[in-house]
Amino acid sequence: MLDRLLADLKAAMLAKNGALTGVLRMALTAYRNEAVAKGLSPQGILSDDEAIAVFKRLVKSREDSVEQFTKVGQLERAATEQAEIGILKAYLPAMLEGVQLEAAVKAAITQTGAQSKKDMGQVMKALQAAHGTSYDGKAASQIVQSLLN
């Protein structure tokens, strides 16, 4: 993922695309900070799961910003953050959403034999084991709660 990020940053700089360059520089900084936090050098290479986690955090941060900017009526800033989300999501694997996510949750419920909301932890653990980072935990949690009584 680091190679792709560096190549895309170089291309954005050569194209003089300031907005894209800024987002990619910020993402590269977050990537390198995570590498240092993991005990690697700033040029260290994170595992795919660690890199995905970095990008998920960046997207989540921007989603929260969009929500806050929208609440206070700063729609231009919300649109800017939304554009950044689009750029960052290109680095994430395809995510389970909608019907696919619901089917995965139902399979995890069946696998664990969950009967009530008390079993939610088991279901989420089974979902994590089966699908890793390819789903939105908050959305999955809401589906689990709606399916378990």
C-alpha positions in Angstrom: 0.0 0.0 0.0 2.9 2.3 0.7 4.2 2.0 -2.8 0.8 2.9 -4.2 0.5 5.8 -1.9 3.9 7.2 -2.9 3.2 6.7 -6.6 -0.1 8.4 -6.4 1.4 11.3 -4.4 4.1 11.7 -7.0 1.6 11.7 -9.8 -0.6 14.3 -8.0 2.4 16.5 -7.4 3.4 16.3 -11.1 -0.1 17.1 -12.1 -0.1 20.1 -9.8 -3.3 18.8 -8.1 -3.0 20.7 -4.8 -6.1 19.2 -3.2 -5.1 15.6 -4.0 -1.5 16.2 -3.0 -2.6 17.6 0.4 -4.8 14.6 1.2 -2.2 12.1 0.1 0.6 13.9 2.1 -1.7 13.8 5.1 -2.3 10.1 4.6 1.4 9.4 4.1 2.1 11.2 7.4 -0.5 9.2 9.2 0.9 6.0 7.7 4.5 6.9 8.8 3.3 8.0 12.3 1.7 4.6 12.7 4.9 2.8 11.5 6.8 4.7 14.2 4.2 3.9 16.8 4.6 0.2 15.9 8.3 0.4 16.5 9.4 0.7 12.9 11.3 3.4 11.3 9.3 6.2 9.4 10.2 4.3 6.2 8.9 1.0 7.7 6.2 -0.9 6.0 3.0 -1.7 7.8 1.0 -4.9 7.3 -2.0 -4.6 5.1 -4.4 -4.8 8.1 -2.4 -2.0 9.9 -2.4 0.2 6.8 -6.1 -0.4 6.3 -6.7 0.5 9.9 -4.9 3.8 9.4 -7.1 4.7 6.4 -10.2 3.7 8.2 -9.3 6.1 11.0 -8.7 8.9 8.5 -12.1 8.2 6.8 -13.9 8.0 10.2 -12.4 11.3 11.3 -13.6 13.0 8.1 -17.0 11.5 8.4 -17.3 12.9 11.9 -16.2 16.3 10.5 -18.8 16.2 7.8 -21.4 15.6 10.4 -20.2 18.5 12.6 -19.8 20.9 9.7 -23.3 20.0 8.4 -24.8 20.6 11.8 -23.4 24.2 12.0 -24.2 25.0 8.4 -20.7 25.0 7.0 -21.6 23.1 3.8 -18.5 24.1 1.9 -16.2 22.6 4.5 -18.4 19.5 4.7 -18.1 19.1 0.9 -14.3 19.4 1.2 -14.2 16.7 3.8 -16.6 14.5 1.7 -14.2 14.9 -1.2 -11.3 13.8 1.0 -13.3 10.7 2.1 -13.7 9.8 -1.6 -9.9 9.9 -2.1 -9.1 8.0 1.1 -11.8 5.2 0.4 -9.9 4.4 -2.8 -7.2 2.9 -0.6 -9.6 0.7 1.3 -10.7 -2.8 0.2 -14.3 -3.3 -1.0 -16.5 -3.2 2.1 -19.4 -5.4 2.9 -22.5 -3.2 2.9 -26.3 -3.6 2.9 -27.5 -7.0 2.0 -24.0 -8.5 2.0 -23.3 -7.2 5.5 -26.6 -8.4 6.8 -26.0 -11.9 5.3 -22.5 -12.0 6.9 -24.1 -11.0 10.3 -26.8 -13.7 10.0 -24.1 -16.3 9.2 -22.1 -15.2 12.3 -25.2 -15.4 14.4 -25.9 -18.9 13.1 -22.3 -19.9 13.6 -22.2 -18.7 17.2 -25.8 -19.8 18.1 -26.4 -16.3 19.5 -29.9 -15.9 21.0 -29.9 -12.5 22.7 -28.0 -9.1 22.8 -25.9 -10.7 25.5 -24.2 -12.7 22.8 -23.4 -9.7 20.7 -19.6 -9.9 21.5 -19.4 -13.5 20.3 -21.2 -12.5 17.0 -18.9 -9.5 16.4 -15.8 -11.7 17.2 -17.0 -14.3 14.7 -17.7 -11.6 12.1 -14.2 -10.2 12.7 -12.6 -13.6 12.3 -14.5 -14.3 9.0 -14.3 -10.9 7.4 -11.4 -9.1 9.0 -11.5 -5.4 8.2 -13.9 -5.6 5.2 -16.9 -4.2 7.0 -18.0 -1.2 9.1 -18.2 -2.3 12.7 -20.8 0.3 13.6 -23.1 -0.8 10.9 -22.6 -4.4 11.7 -23.3 -3.7 15.4 -26.6 -2.1 14.5 -27.6 -5.1 12.4 -26.7 -7.5 15.2 -28.8 -5.5 17.7 -31.7 -5.4 15.3 -31.6 -9.2 14.7 -31.0 -10.3 18.3 -33.8 -9.7 20.9 
